[in-house]
């Protein structure tokens, strides 16, 4: 169960307002809204505007998503279109209210 005092800190590095960047932003917001409720903060960093931040984080491709908190640090590259892979890759477990339970 997610402790409500813990927030996921997510940084999404993009390169400009490209369709791939826009898809990554949209997909990330959807994943967060549907799976971790309001326990997250997203920072979107355009490496064209802030190249030093990308260099500091050793960003080699965009879009790149970094989860810094809670540990462990995780990185994903791509448009984040495959929700299950994103959740597993970032070690995010869905918020309990989003789990559907069916009875037979």
C-alpha positions as CSV (number, residue, x, y, z in Angstrom):
1,X,0.0,0.0,0.0
2,X,1.2,3.5,-0.8
3,X,2.0,5.7,2.2
4,X,0.2,9.0,1.6
5,X,3.2,10.9,2.9
6,X,5.4,9.5,0.1
7,X,5.2,11.3,-3.2
8,X,6.7,10.0,-6.5
9,X,9.1,12.6,-7.9
10,X,9.2,12.2,-11.7
11,X,11.3,14.2,-14.2
12,X,10.5,13.9,-17.8
13,X,13.2,15.1,-20.2
14,X,11.9,16.0,-23.6
15,X,13.4,17.8,-26.7
16,X,11.1,20.4,-27.9
17,X,7.3,20.3,-28.6
18,X,7.4,17.3,-30.9
19,X,4.6,14.7,-31.2
20,X,6.7,12.2,-29.4
21,X,7.3,14.6,-26.5
22,X,3.6,15.5,-26.3
23,X,2.7,11.8,-26.3
24,X,5.1,11.1,-23.5
25,X,3.7,14.0,-21.4
26,X,0.1,12.8,-22.0
27,X,0.9,9.2,-21.3
28,X,2.8,10.0,-18.1
29,X,0.0,12.2,-16.8
30,X,-2.6,9.4,-17.6
31,X,-0.5,6.7,-15.9
32,X,-0.1,8.8,-12.8
33,X,-3.7,9.8,-12.5
34,X,-4.9,6.3,-13.0
35,X,-2.3,4.4,-10.9
36,X,-0.8,6.6,-8.2
37,X,-3.7,8.9,-7.4
38,X,-2.4,12.4,-6.4
39,X,0.8,11.2,-4.8
40,X,3.2,12.5,-7.4
41,X,5.0,15.5,-8.7
42,X,6.0,15.8,-12.4
43,X,8.7,18.1,-13.6
44,X,9.0,18.4,-17.4
45,X,12.4,19.6,-18.6
46,X,13.0,20.6,-22.2
47,X,16.6,19.9,-22.9
48,X,16.7,22.4,-25.7
49,X,16.0,25.1,-23.1
50,X,18.0,23.6,-20.3
51,X,20.9,21.6,-21.8
52,X,22.9,21.7,-18.6
53,X,20.2,19.8,-16.7
54,X,20.3,17.1,-19.3
55,X,24.0,16.9,-19.2
56,X,24.0,16.7,-15.4
57,X,21.5,13.8,-15.5
58,X,23.4,12.1,-18.4
59,X,20.4,12.2,-20.7
60,X,21.3,10.5,-24.0
61,X,17.9,10.1,-25.6
62,X,14.5,11.7,-25.2
63,X,11.9,11.3,-23.9
64,X,13.5,10.0,-20.7
65,X,11.7,9.6,-17.5
66,X,13.5,9.6,-14.1
67,X,11.9,8.5,-10.9
68,X,14.1,9.9,-8.1
69,X,11.8,9.3,-5.1
70,X,10.9,7.0,-3.5
71,X,14.1,5.0,-4.0
72,X,15.4,3.2,-6.0
73,X,16.1,5.6,-8.8
74,X,14.6,4.4,-12.1
75,X,14.9,5.5,-15.7
76,X,12.8,4.8,-18.8
77,X,13.3,6.0,-22.3
78,X,10.4,6.3,-24.8
79,X,6.9,7.7,-25.2
80,X,5.6,5.8,-22.1
81,X,2.8,4.3,-24.2
82,X,2.9,0.8,-22.6
83,X,1.4,1.4,-19.2
84,X,2.3,-2.0,-17.6
85,X,5.9,-1.7,-18.7
86,X,6.1,1.8,-17.3
87,X,4.7,0.7,-14.0
88,X,7.0,-2.3,-13.7
89,X,10.0,-0.3,-15.0
90,X,9.5,2.4,-12.4
91,X,8.6,0.0,-9.6
92,X,5.3,1.7,-9.1
93,X,2.5,-0.2,-7.6
94,X,-1.0,1.1,-8.4
95,X,-2.9,3.1,-5.8
96,X,-5.3,0.6,-4.1
97,X,-8.4,2.5,-5.2
98,X,-7.5,1.8,-8.9
99,X,-7.5,-1.9,-8.5
100,X,-10.5,-3.6,-10.0
101,X,-11.7,-6.7,-8.1
102,X,-14.2,-9.1,-9.7
103,X,-16.0,-11.9,-7.9
104,X,-17.1,-15.0,-9.6
